[in-house]
Amino acid sequence: MTDSEGRRIPVIIDCDTGVDDALALLFAVRHPGLDLRAVTCVAGNTDVDGVVRNTLTVLERAGAPEIPVARGAARPLIEPARSARHVHGTDGMGDLGLPAPTRAPAEADAVTLLRREILASPSPVTLIPTAPLTNIALLLRTHPEVTRNIERIVFMGGAVACGNATPVAEFNVWHDPEAAAVLLTAGVPITMYGLDVFQRVVVPGARVRRLRESPDPGARLAGDLLSHRPASPGAGADPDAGGIGDAGAVCSVVDPAGLTTRPLPVEVSLAPGPTRGQTVVDRRPRPGEAEIHTGVRERALVDVALDVDVDRFVALYLDTVAGPRGPGAPAPDPR
């Protein structure tokens, strides 16, 4: 997909690489309709230095070492960092034994790089955070002028139904709830790609095995990463299947028709206790007594992902990462 004038869509990914963040980077680098302008790193799945290392390694394996990468926040705005190494391995990349990157990150910090790349883009940028939202909150509070050149923020985070970090809170939002609350008041269009769709896009085991046998390093890495996710939905019947996770948010930028969204009010629970980090999605058809008695009627709306065309996104992902692509290659057909 390109924009209305046939140009590649400028995107920036803010990530905590991470197995499925790596899958998202591989897709973004290889889809000919996307112009990945920068990648910024934040603590989340592993510590921020590990995230930087993993990100640089993935870009090199994908054949895109020139994309600028910057180190960002080492901890949430208020709380200490809490990793997800029990899911992503001690190195954050499934303990695949990948080589160290051959280059260093940019000298600029993540917020500086985000501001620079957003304002320098000739057309509005789509910002895709697939991580805790600390860098994004710092950017929006420090440099609010960037919003004039942001087309949309598509973030992987939150949940309408069940959480994973807690019964009601998804990891990225739970890791830094205050940052997520800042994002939701950014004043730009926002899409929430939450657990409700995140957990459903699963690549069949046969296709995972085929990727792992590819002679192309990037495609082979995608297969190895997918094989690290045996707990994905559907794995009971197909133990080699793997979920694309965060990559689905990037797929939705390329092919928004594959996602069913609804504009709904969303708030983040910030109070201590069992609901901290919950994304409270208001699906009621009309305001209730709480809004009537407080006089609060108008609330900012978020395009909340409620359903996804699984086969469409799986095909789009596989067609894109199966081999090297460039700006001149034909875009995969998402249908």
BAROFI-475184 format. One line per field, with one value per residue (C-alpha): residue number from 1; residue in one letter; x, z negated, y. Coordinates in steps of 0.02 Angstrom, whole numbers. Example, Ala and Ser with C-alpha at 12.3 -4.5 7.8 and 13.67 -1.06 7.14 Angstrom:
REM BAROFI-475184
num <- 1_2
residu <- A_S
east <- 615_684
up <- -390_-357
north <- -225_-53
//
This chain:
REM BAROFI-475184
num <- 1_2_3_4_5_6_7_8_9_10_11_12_13_14_15_16_17_18_19_20_21_22_23_24_25_26_27_28_29_30_31_32_33_34_35_36_37_38_39_40_41_42_43_44_45_46_47_48_49_50_51_52_53_54_55_56_57_58_59_60_61_62_63_64_65_66_67_68_69_70_71_72_73_74_75_76_77_78_79_80_81_82_83_84_85_86_87_88_89_90_91_92_93_94_95_96_97_98_99_100_101_102_103_104_105_106_107_108_109_110_111_112_113_114_115_116_117_118_119_120_121_122_123_124_125_126_127_128_129_130_131_132_133_134_135_136_137_138_139_140_141_142_143_144_145_146_147_148_149_150_151_152_153_154_155_156_157_158_159_160_161_162_163_164_165_166_167_168_169_170_171_172_173_174_175_176_177_178_179_180_181_182_183_184_185_186_187_188_189_190_191_192_193_194_195_196_197_198_199_200_201_202_203_204_205_206_207_208_209_210_211_212_213_214_215_216_217_218_219_220_221_222_223_224_225_226_227_228_229_230_231_232_233_234_235_236_237_238_239_240_241_242_243_244_245_246_247_248_249_250_251_252_253_254_255_256_257_258_259_260_261_262_263_264_265_266_267_268_269_270_271_272_273_274_275_276_277_278_279_280_281_282_283_284_285_286_287_288_289_290_291_292_293_294_295_296_297_298_299_300_301_302_303_304_305_306_307_308_309_310_311_312_313_314_315_316_317_318_319_320_321_322_323_324_325_326_327_328_329_330_331_332_333_334_335
residu <- M_T_D_S_E_G_R_R_I_P_V_I_I_D_C_D_T_G_V_D_D_A_L_A_L_L_F_A_V_R_H_P_G_L_D_L_R_A_V_T_C_V_A_G_N_T_D_V_D_G_V_V_R_N_T_L_T_V_L_E_R_A_G_A_P_E_I_P_V_A_R_G_A_A_R_P_L_I_E_P_A_R_S_A_R_H_V_H_G_T_D_G_M_G_D_L_G_L_P_A_P_T_R_A_P_A_E_A_D_A_V_T_L_L_R_R_E_I_L_A_S_P_S_P_V_T_L_I_P_T_A_P_L_T_N_I_A_L_L_L_R_T_H_P_E_V_T_R_N_I_E_R_I_V_F_M_G_G_A_V_A_C_G_N_A_T_P_V_A_E_F_N_V_W_H_D_P_E_A_A_A_V_L_L_T_A_G_V_P_I_T_M_Y_G_L_D_V_F_Q_R_V_V_V_P_G_A_R_V_R_R_L_R_E_S_P_D_P_G_A_R_L_A_G_D_L_L_S_H_R_P_A_S_P_G_A_G_A_D_P_D_A_G_G_I_G_D_A_G_A_V_C_S_V_V_D_P_A_G_L_T_T_R_P_L_P_V_E_V_S_L_A_P_G_P_T_R_G_Q_T_V_V_D_R_R_P_R_P_G_E_A_E_I_H_T_G_V_R_E_R_A_L_V_D_V_A_L_D_V_D_V_D_R_F_V_A_L_Y_L_D_T_V_A_G_P_R_G_P_G_A_P_A_P_D_P_R
east <- 0_55_-25_-156_-20_68_211_280_207_337_338_441_439_468_504_575_647_586_540_382_455_589_453_377_545_573_403_426_597_536_367_389_247_332_473_548_634_699_685_689_717_644_657_521_544_725_838_860_1040_984_843_967_1080_935_866_1032_1056_884_908_1074_1000_857_978_936_1083_1071_910_951_924_923_927_782_713_789_637_456_410_374_403_558_582_507_562_475_629_525_434_572_725_870_932_756_773_728_909_943_1128_1124_1286_1320_1285_1428_1375_1329_1165_1146_1225_1056_938_769_665_786_786_596_575_703_634_451_478_597_477_404_236_153_227_135_210_202_246_257_325_295_253_385_480_318_255_421_415_237_266_437_403_214_248_281_95_75_171_101_-31_-81_-13_-45_8_17_-52_-203_-349_-537_-559_-420_-244_-83_26_-124_-300_-351_-190_-84_106_152_22_48_236_208_25_62_148_-2_-117_-12_-24_-213_-220_-98_-228_-190_-285_-243_-273_-261_-201_-231_-225_-397_-323_-138_-160_-259_-139_-45_65_37_182_213_244_355_462_474_539_668_736_751_923_883_947_798_666_759_765_576_551_665_575_403_459_500_316_244_119_28_-159_-189_-22_-107_-159_-7_145_256_136_190_102_164_118_175_198_9_7_124_18_-132_-41_-12_-185_-307_-454_-395_-436_-608_-603_-730_-704_-724_-672_-520_-443_-299_-321_-181_-232_-130_-207_-268_-334_-178_-132_-302_-365_-546_-638_-813_-926_-1090_-1211_-1240_-1165_-1206_-1245_-1061_-1045_-1216_-1183_-1005_-1051_-916_-995_-865_-711_-573_-603_-479_-500_-501_-464_-603_-577_-445_-445_-319_-290_-267_-134_-44_-33_24_158_225_224_323_458_486_629_719_613_642_545_529_456_270_175_103_-82_-165_-324
up <- 0_35_-9_97_210_237_116_-10_-183_-302_-466_-625_-742_-929_-999_-1138_-1026_-1077_-970_-893_-880_-774_-666_-647_-595_-464_-388_-391_-308_-170_-123_31_-20_-182_-209_-378_-425_-599_-743_-925_-1073_-1248_-1396_-1398_-1342_-1396_-1456_-1339_-1292_-1245_-1143_-1047_-1014_-955_-843_-756_-731_-655_-534_-477_-450_-353_-237_-302_-410_-360_-455_-606_-777_-941_-1124_-1228_-1403_-1518_-1633_-1642_-1693_-1874_-1909_-1889_-1729_-1727_-1584_-1494_-1476_-1530_-1363_-1249_-1321_-1421_-1272_-1221_-1054_-1098_-1145_-962_-980_-851_-817_-890_-772_-677_-701_-844_-870_-826_-943_-965_-1098_-1048_-1081_-983_-836_-839_-834_-696_-583_-608_-569_-424_-336_-176_-217_-384_-476_-544_-713_-764_-947_-983_-1159_-1323_-1278_-1380_-1231_-1150_-1307_-1328_-1146_-1156_-1317_-1267_-1084_-1057_-890_-813_-809_-658_-553_-626_-517_-645_-793_-780_-944_-998_-1172_-1281_-1277_-1271_-1358_-1451_-1488_-1495_-1621_-1739_-1715_-1642_-1587_-1431_-1456_-1358_-1445_-1614_-1603_-1595_-1621_-1640_-1471_-1391_-1468_-1389_-1219_-1226_-1242_-1098_-991_-836_-764_-862_-825_-968_-906_-1067_-1129_-1059_-884_-926_-987_-837_-690_-689_-550_-519_-566_-387_-333_-484_-437_-259_-318_-429_-276_-170_-103_-139_-313_-348_-301_-399_-551_-537_-540_-690_-784_-743_-804_-972_-1003_-1034_-1159_-1025_-1007_-906_-953_-1037_-868_-774_-889_-759_-730_-784_-809_-718_-869_-852_-664_-648_-695_-550_-434_-480_-419_-250_-242_-358_-276_-358_-529_-599_-713_-806_-876_-1064_-1220_-1302_-1471_-1567_-1748_-1846_-2024_-2123_-2136_-2025_-1884_-1862_-1677_-1615_-1458_-1500_-1333_-1340_-1225_-1293_-1166_-1272_-1424_-1595_-1762_-1800_-1648_-1674_-1855_-1825_-1666_-1566_-1399_-1263_-1270_-1144_-1036_-988_-840_-937_-841_-876_-738_-611_-448_-505_-338_-252_-375_-377_-187_-186_-314_-229_-55_-121_-225_-112_-21_7_75_116_160_341_304_323_160_95_128_-44_16
north <- 0_178_344_433_504_337_371_248_275_350_254_253_103_123_-50_-159_-297_-435_-584_-511_-336_-418_-495_-321_-247_-383_-345_-156_-166_-280_-210_-100_16_68_192_146_309_262_140_195_80_73_-45_-177_-357_-340_-199_-51_-94_-269_-193_-84_-234_-342_-205_-175_-362_-385_-240_-310_-483_-404_-314_-140_-85_98_137_248_168_264_215_279_265_134_129_186_363_314_130_21_-80_-255_-366_-510_-621_-771_-751_-684_-773_-704_-603_-548_-639_-817_-859_-896_-855_-715_-622_-452_-307_-229_-49_66_161_344_470_555_489_416_572_680_559_544_733_753_617_664_848_811_693_769_691_650_501_351_311_127_94_-93_-70_19_199_290_364_419_506_597_651_716_811_881_919_936_1020_848_812_926_798_637_554_424_326_138_62_-119_-118_-133_-253_-244_-412_-504_-446_-545_-454_-457_-524_-355_-267_-297_-292_-135_-27_-110_-78_111_159_344_347_261_391_529_444_437_627_659_747_643_493_334_150_26_-144_-240_-419_-453_-461_-480_-658_-719_-698_-864_-935_-1122_-1235_-1291_-1111_-1081_-1232_-1170_-1001_-1086_-1176_-1018_-971_-788_-734_-620_-748_-882_-768_-741_-930_-952_-814_-884_-1054_-976_-940_-1116_-1048_-950_-984_-1141_-1217_-1364_-1432_-1366_-1361_-1278_-1132_-958_-792_-637_-530_-350_-371_-370_-186_-148_-257_-149_7_-76_-155_-64_-154_-315_-242_-206_-55_50_226_209_305_225_268_190_140_224_182_56_-115_-256_-144_-38_-32_-87_-3_36_31_104_2_69_143_300_389_319_395_430_543_622_669_733_826_734_687_715_604_574_422_287_169_6_-155_-279_-407_-457_-555_-685_-770_-602_-542_-709_-707_-526_-560_-716_-640_-493_-578_-728_-643_-479_-338_-157_0_-55_-226_-255_-246_-410_-429_-423_-507
//
